[in-house]
Amino acid sequence: MIEHLPILPIIVPMVGGLFMLLPPFSGVERYNNRRVFAFILAVSQLLIALWMLQTVTQGPAMMYAVGNWQPPFGIILFADPLSAMLVTLNSFLGLGIILYAFAGEDRAGRYFHPLIQFQILGINGAFLTNDLFNLFVFFEVLLIASYSLLIHAGQKQRIESAVHYVILNLIGSSIFLFALGTMYGALGTLNIADMALKISSLNESNRLLAHIGGAMLLVVFGLKSAMLPLQFWLPKTYAAAPAPVAALFAIMTKVGIYCIFRVYTVIYGEQAGELADVIVPYIWPIAIATITVGTIGALSNPSLRGMAGNLVIVSIGTLLLAFALRTPEATAAAFYYLIHSTLATAVLFLVADMIGLQRGKAVDRFVVTRKLRNQVFLGICFFITAMAVAGLPPFSGFLGKLVVLQAAVTNNEKALVYASLLISSLVTIVAFSRAGTTIFMRHSPTKDVSDSPGISRWQFVGTLFLLGAIPMLSLAGASILSLTEQAASQLHNVQNIIEIMGLARGEP
Amino acid sequence: MELVYVICVGVLTFSGIFLCLRGRTFPVVVGLTMLGYAVNMFLFSSGRLHLNGAAVLGKAEQYADPLPQALVLTAIVIGFAMIAFVVILSMRARADLGSDFVDGREPPDTSKMIDKKRGQA
């Protein structure tokens, strides 16, 4: 059983999602069966993910050859601490947003729960696969689920942003395939470990092809993760999506970041000869520009959800900055920040949704309107999330930004990292103060709040479940940091990955 | 053969990108389809082009790389599904937004926005 562990996070949501289309669960009136089943699935995924995490942190990384086709020929799933950690994060987030959606979002359409399962399947698959073409397939799985979730219970602005999102991502998929063709033509393999083995011994013309392929892959991953010139779709799309879906989308940009770390550390890492770190010179300016644009966007956006979308862009810029440092310590810091920012932005989307529901027509825009009904609860949630996202102690954002700052070693790096991170944090605090004062302290006196909807207990449970992780991340900071350090050191140890695949015995 | 193949892929990519940059959804969908064809042909050629080469060992002296063919098959299926989705989505957008522009509304006519007497006084 234990050797089949890496495929379970893919099998369980796939089979579970398909089951939910069948009679005991299908149909408008059987939403209760779907809810129970979705909850059981989410809990079992979380348990499987934790089991896998424990297995790979205490033992060696696990390799799973699908159909028993051995590397370099078959499709390989590879569960190292990094993959297991991100699968756990995804399952945790999935459970939280499923609980939140029980409040009623899942009754707006019949296929909400199956689609969420397929989305989780695609994200888990992208984290676990070690084959670039298989990565493309899982990208398509998570994208088609996200297209449908985005227009779930359609609305005018959802359809409009979905058109942009779908067209952009279809063009992105075409570029992905062009890049894969180029790299396969140059290297003759699509297994990531095998590519890492072969990239240093290429001749002049094939090296150029591999360089072009790598650059094109960066465009694709940049589009997924919303790095600077490709970020325009994000704030509008995330603001239009239903709240639980927007919260789940918080991890989708991180899939792009994960792929950047995986591909450009393993394939184009230190051992790649002349192609070592080819993209790092581009990442520096892109990262700083991404932080700048995201921060300005957060300051200027007139609604809380739009602001949250721009803060996602800031977190992507921070992660790219940590990537550009290229040391295992910086990578470990980036993974800690990744876990924190995924959870914090997800909670921010949920809080923004609950605030919007209680403000009538003003929704979550920063205008003077009626008082919130659950002023105290929402205020505390908003305050904790804002402190975490801006990076104030004692919450996880402070620790996350601190470890990224500490990872900068040389004076040049320090100047760039310190300046961009600290200024963007300050501006984020300003933006949050403006948002908080308008929403919680300035309201028109005459309006009666008794007809505002209250908070459903499921919204309460889902939000507290995810919000509770933010103080836990800083309380258990030492053990989580040692986990991310283990993940980073195994990611940077490319020779070890090649040996686990059994490819080290020379050319096949 | 290589030259013809390269020109085909190039022209298809060019037309695809050109159409994707248009303002209405119909040309954009056609452009995405063309880009999909270009990508499939490109992927097919990544195992190098062979004449009279079977993809099975022992059937011919020269054999073609079977992996790109499998990749193309997968890419065709996925591309087909995606195009079907975008067609339905753009029909829905036409109904919901009341226009077939990608942005949901007609772009303002900039020539009318310029004052006719500009620069004369």
Boltz contact constraints between the chains, C-beta under 6 A:
constraints:
  - contact:
      token1: [A, 133]
      token2: [B, 71]
      max_distance: 6.0
  - contact:
      token1: [A, 140]
      token2: [B, 78]
      max_distance: 6.0
  - contact:
      token1: [A, 156]
      token2: [B, 96]
      max_distance: 6.0
  - contact:
      token1: [A, 159]
      token2: [B, 93]
      max_distance: 6.0
  - contact:
      token1: [A, 159]
      token2: [B, 96]
      max_distance: 6.0
  - contact:
      token1: [A, 160]
      token2: [B, 104]
      max_distance: 6.0
  - contact:
      token1: [A, 163]
      token2: [B, 93]
      max_distance: 6.0
  - contact:
      token1: [A, 163]
      token2: [B, 102]
      max_distance: 6.0
  - contact:
      token1: [A, 166]
      token2: [B, 86]
      max_distance: 6.0
  - contact:
      token1: [A, 166]
      token2: [B, 89]
      max_distance: 6.0
  - contact:
      token1: [A, 167]
      token2: [B, 28]
      max_distance: 6.0
  - contact:
      token1: [A, 170]
      token2: [B, 32]
      max_distance: 6.0
  - contact:
      token1: [A, 170]
      token2: [B, 82]
      max_distance: 6.0
  - contact:
      token1: [A, 174]
      token2: [B, 35]
      max_distance: 6.0
  - contact:
      token1: [A, 174]
      token2: [B, 39]
      max_distance: 6.0
  - contact:
      token1: [A, 177]
      token2: [B, 39]
      max_distance: 6.0
  - contact:
      token1: [A, 177]
      token2: [B, 43]
      max_distance: 6.0
  - contact:
      token1: [A, 177]
      token2: [B, 75]
      max_distance: 6.0
  - contact:
      token1: [A, 178]
      token2: [B, 39]
      max_distance: 6.0
  - contact:
      token1: [A, 181]
      token2: [B, 42]
      max_distance: 6.0
  - contact:
      token1: [A, 181]
      token2: [B, 43]
      max_distance: 6.0
  - contact:
      token1: [A, 181]
      token2: [B, 46]
      max_distance: 6.0
  - contact:
      token1: [A, 184]
      token2: [B, 46]
      max_distance: 6.0
  - contact:
      token1: [A, 185]
      token2: [B, 46]
      max_distance: 6.0
